[in-house]
Amino acid sequence: MTVTFEDYSEPMQASKSSSDRDVLATDLLESDAGLETILAAWNEATLRLQSTHEVLQAEVSRLNSELAEKNRELARKNRLADLGHMAAHVAHEVRNSLVPVTLYMSLLKRRLVDDAESGAILTKVEAGFTTLDATVNDLLNFTSDRTPDWRTFAMRELVDEVCQAVGPQLDAQSIAVRTDVAPSTRLSADREMIRRAMLNLILNSLDAMSAGGELVITSFDGPQGFELEIADSGPGITDEQQQHLFDPFYSTKATGTGLGLSIVQRIAESHGGRVTARNCPEGGAAFTIEIPRRAMGVAA
């Protein structure tokens, strides 16, 4: 539902200022003031009225922009809710079908252990089912609304763990990793959810650096909260991509579900925070997960 409103303050303020100006003019005319004094006073009152009018216009414009943004956010959340219900149903049905098929493939592979050619074909089929299972996991993570399991953990250990998991892909793409996360840094959050968000952002960066580059992981723990930034040296984010980055099922890649960044956003929001994206001055893109201090206090 789009909310609209009418602003009555401007006409009232303008009418009041205009009335004040008329009273001032009458008082001056009834006095012995000279014409020059009257004109100067009139001009001053007119300037004040114009200034008030401009201030009111700017405030109305600001409120209209804020209202439009709230309406867009409400519409986005409604769409996400509808998509979430649909995705949960599809993921449930697909996973139920995958379990027996995976079992049958395992049995078939044992019988074809001496048939190299058939075994190679079956391996490709298994790879296809692995991709399908990853898609189902994305859907399930996207629809998950579970409350974070607040625990305090060492952030540097988690960063090293995720980097080690994607190590083979980093080596294959000739991507150097630079980490600026102090060993003493500790975070109060859901460790598995933060791991998932970090992994999604890193994989997103790897896709942007198919020809090699540098991945930079930085953290900042300040009075307002905790920030984790993952930056790459890829081509950066276009204006069109910026508008749809966190929309579910939006992707510029030939493969994938387009849910990676939506999942990261949901994880950040479940912690009371947000995720932002920007282009780096030296090139590439940077994604930052922000978790406010007031949210982290829940873990205390």
N, C-alpha and C positions, 0 to 999 in steps of 0.2 A: 504494500500500500504506500503510495507516494504522498508525503505530507507537504501541504502548501500552507502558506500563511500570508496575510496581508499586513503591511506595515503602516500603522496609523501615526507613529511618532513623528515622522518627517513633516506631514501637513500641520500637525499641532505645533511643533517647534517653529516651523516656518511662519505660521499664523501668529504665534506669540512674538517672534522677533519683529514681524511686520507691524504688529500692534504697538510694540515698544517704540519702533521707529516713528510711527505716526504721532504718538504721544509726545515724543521728543521734538518733532517738528512743530507741533502746536504750541508747546511751551516756548520754543525759541521765537516763533512768530509773535507770540503775545508779549515777549520781552523786548528790551531795547537793543538786542544784539544786532550787529551789522549783518549785511547780506553775506559777506565773506565767512563770518563765523557760522552762520546758518548752513551754508553750503559745505563747509568743512565737517560740521557735525553730522549732516545728512550723509556725506560720503563715508564717514567713519562707521555709521550705523549700517550702511549698505554693505561695506566690506565685512563687518561682523556677521551680517545675515548670510552673505555668500560663503564665508568660512564655515558657519554652522551647517549650511546646506551641503557643502562638500564632505564634511565629517559624517553627516547622516548618510549620504550616498555611499561612502566607503564602508560604513558599518553594515548597511543593508546588503551590499555586494558580498561582504565577508560572510554574513549569515546565510545568504543564498547559496554560496559555494560550499559552506559547511553542511548545509541541509542536503544539497545534491550528493555530496560525498557519502553522507549517512544513508541516503536512499540507495545508492549504488552498492554499498556494503551489505545492506539488508537484502537486496535482490541477489547478491552473490551468495550469501549464506543460505538463502532459500534454495538456490540452484544446487549448492553443494549438498544440502540435506536430501534432495530428490535423487541426485546422482549417487549419494552414499547408500541409500536403500536399494537402488538398482544394482550397484556394484556388489553389495553384500550378498544379494540373492544369486547373482551370476557366479561369484567366487565360490559360494557354498556348493552349488550344483556341479561346477567344474571339478572342484577338489574331490567330491564324492566319486566322480567318474575316474579321476586320475589314480586313485588308490588301487583298485583292482587291475587296471591296465598296467600300471608299473609292476605289480606283482607278477602278472602273466609274462611281461617282457623279461623279468629276471629268470623265470623258469625256462623260457625259451632260449635265453642266452646260455644257460647251462647245457642244454641239449645240443647247441650248435658250437660247442667249444672246439670241435675238430674241423669245423667248416669256417675257414678264415674269411671267405668272401661274404657269406651270410652274416658272420659276426660283425664285419665292418659296416654292413648295411644297418644291422640292428643298433650299432653304436651311434649312428647318425640319427636313428629314430629316438634313441634315448636322449640325445642332445636336444632334439626338438621338444620332448616332454619336459626336460629340465628348464628350458626357456618358458614353456607354458606354466610350469610350477612357479617360476619367478614372477610371472605376470599375476598369477593368483595371489601370491604373497603381497604384491604391490596393492592389489585391490583390497585385501584384508587389512593391510596397514592404513590404507586411505580411509576405510570405513570405521576403523577402531577409535572409540571414544573413551578408552580406559583412562582412569586417573593415574597420574605419574606415581611411581613407587619412589618416594623421596629418600635418597641415600646420599651420603657424602663420600666422594671418591677422588682419587688422584687423576687429574685431567691429563697430565702428560702420559701416564700409562695407557689411557684410552686412546690418545692420539697415536702413540707408537703401535698399539695393537691394530688399529684400523689401517695404518700405513703398511704394516707387515702383511696384512690380509690382501692388499692390492699390490704388494711388491712385485709379483711377476708381471703385472700389466704395466706398472711404472717402468720397469726395465725394458719391456718389449717396445714401449713407445719413447724411450730415451727421455724420460721426464725426471728432472732433479727435484728433490723435496727439501724445502728449508722450513724448519720448525722453530717458532719463537714462543714456546710455552714452558714456563718455569717448572722444574720438577716439584716445587713446593705448592703449586697451584692446586687447590681442591675446590670441587664444585658440589653443591647440594642440588640434585636433580635425579631424574630417572636415568640410570646409566645406560640401559639397553635402548631407550628411546633416543638419547643423545648420540649413541653409537650409530643408530640407524640414520639419523639426520646427517651426521658427519659423513657417513659412507655415501649417502645419496649425493651430497654436495661434491665430494671428491670424484665420484664417478662422472658427475656432470662436467667437472673440470677436465677430466681425462678425455671425454668426448670432444671437448673444445680444443684439445691439443694433440690431434692425431699425428702431427708431424714433429712432436717433441716440444719441450718447453720447461717451465718451472712452476711448481706448486708451492705456495707459501701458506703455512698454517700459523696463525697468530692468536693469542688470547690476551684479554685485558680484564682484570678483576678490580673494579673501582667501587666507589661509595654508592653509585647508582645501581650496580649489578655486574653481571658477568657477560662478556662478549667473546664469541669465538668467530674468527674471520678465516675464510678459505678463499684464497685468490689464485688466479691462474694467469698465464701469459698468452692466452688465446686471443681470438678476434674481438672479444668484448660483446656487449649487448646492444642490439639495434633499438631504435625508438619503438618499433612495432613489437618486438619481443618484450620490451620493458612493460608494455601494457598488459601482456597476457602471461607473463612468466609463471605466476602461481595459479593460473586457471587449470583445473583438472582436465586431463586428456589433451592438453596443448603441448605439442612437441615439434621441434624443427628437425628431428632425426627421423631417418627412414624406419628405424626399429624402436621399440620401447612403448610403454603405455602412456607416457606423458603425465605420470602421477608423482614422479620423484620429488619435484619442488613443492607440489601440493602437500605431500606427506611431511616434508620438512616444515612447512608453514603450520600444519596442524600440530606437530610436535612442539614447536615454539609457543604457539598459542595455548596449548594445554599446560605449559609451564608459566603462563601469565606474561609471556614475552612476544617477540615478533622476529621475523627474518626480513632483512633488507638486501637489495642488490644494487650495485653501482659499477660504473666503469672506472678502472684505475687510470690515473694520469699518465703512467708510463705504458699503458696498454693492458688489455685483458680485463677480466671481470672479477669482482669480489663479492662474496655473499657473507653476511654477518648474522649470526644467531644471537639475540639479546635476551637475557633472562634477568628480570629486575630483582633487586635485593629483597623487596617485600615478599616476592614469591619464594625465594630461597629460604626465607625465614621459617617457612612451613616445616622444613626438615629439622629445625632445631629442637 
